[in-house]
Amino acid sequence: MFRNQYDTDVTTWSPQGRLFQVEYAMEAVKQGSACVGLRSRTHAVLAAANKPASELSSYQRKVFRVAEHAGVALAGLTADGRVLSRFLRNECINHYFVYEAPLPVSRLALRLADKAQVCTQRSWKRPYGVGLLVAGLDESGAHLYYNCPSGNYFEYQAFAIGSRSQAAKTFLERRFEGYNDYTPEQLIKDALSAIKETLQGEKLTSSNCTVAIVGRKDDGTLEPFEMIDAKRIQEIIDSMEAVEEAPAEPSSMQEEERGSDAAPMDI
Amino acid sequence: MAWQQAMGSHAAGGSQAPPAAGGGETQRTQYPYVTGTSVIALKYKDGVIMACDTGASYGSTLRYKSVERIKAVGKHSLIGASGEFSDFQEILRYLDELTLSDHMWDDGNSLGPKEIHSYLTRVMYNRRNKFDPLWNSLVLGGVKKGPKGDEKYLGMVNMIGTHFEENHVATGFGNHLAIPILRAEWREDMTFEEAVKLVEKCLLVLLYRDRSSINKFQIAKITTEGSTIYPPYSLKTYWGFSHFENPAQGAVGSW
């Protein structure tokens, strides 16, 4: 009758040492449409695939500005994500009020993780069903963190979450080593390419994706977290498609890849 | 005077009933007791220099002769205080707690002088809004690496939460006697030696004119290398000026 004896509340261990409710919450992240994040030394970019819940509805926002210097992209239960992004906004604004300085991104991610952790240790609570990519800028440069419902968090150069994110991850894994020196424009292009991988054939347009960027300008000042407007995204997508459709004349960059350590399969 | 009433009521019991403990009535700080006098500070080429004497007065009695009124806060800041000495000690406890918990995050981030100054501003203004002020003028100086290289910082906050940043600051009597000198002689690119000379000139004027100052001074500096608080020393004085000989002569008044 019972499929699983050990999953009726979050705090009950299975004999194998697992917490099923927490694992189920982690699964919820995979149900939401995909989000990707990537960063250079100075800039971080977040992108999300926008999926309407039904033919007749609009899509739910998945990228939120948290403060001037940080923002999040989320996959999973968007409602939980909104609660958490409000929490993050609060933390940032309180820190700014007291110290007149932005909250470092690592501490922002840590506070979020601590909040998520509490939900895995209280029998009357449920874990948040949402994964968040936290991107931001602080004194030590641009950062990207992934926070999951289990209360774990990791720092990444590039990462993807949500449904069919594996395709995006594979794409990012092939290219992440160069990201530190990427220009903002290059980061946006790779973010869009990664999102495109998750669409599986569906056409990528400015209306089914959101891209946001935060970073430090050349003069050392903050380039605040901002959604990139649809017109510019469409221009970038068009330029990317133009390159793809151009005759397969090997560019110098591809030549270089072939010359070095790329496996024959990759070409 | 209200000042004497507050002091005297402890001994005499007074005709007024003392505030009932836990009866919803509380006594706020209405007067400072042990106070330190002026602090002066200025930016120079490599950082910030801060100076004050080491005296603390009980009312108008020069009661304590070697108290440190300049302290290091974290790795990047110096704080100097004039006003109620016990309130300063309380503030140091707050700052210890703050820098310790900041250190315990262990993530490489640390509070700079700007953040500490802002924090203190919040504390001071909050307390004055409770009508229970911390009776101090605080000077905050420091150097911290920013996105545009090393950034010097010097600011002040007083007991009612008024705060500002400046290239040179002075509290108390110093605000009247040292600031005109600093305005005339301060330069952005002063060497440490020049800065010390200027600071000593201000301290000497204060020593002559401010009755609560004493001839035992401490100078401190903060640069990218960290903070140094030098041991106390005295300045050479000359009391033979004709105006010092008979100060009452020609003065209008009964004394």
Interface residues (C-beta under 8 A of the other chain):
Chain A: F97 V98 Y99 E100 A101 P104 S106 R107 L110 D138 E139 S140 R216 D219 G220 T221
Chain B: W105 D107 G108 N109 L111 G112 K114 E115 S118 Y119 R122 K145 G146 P147 K148
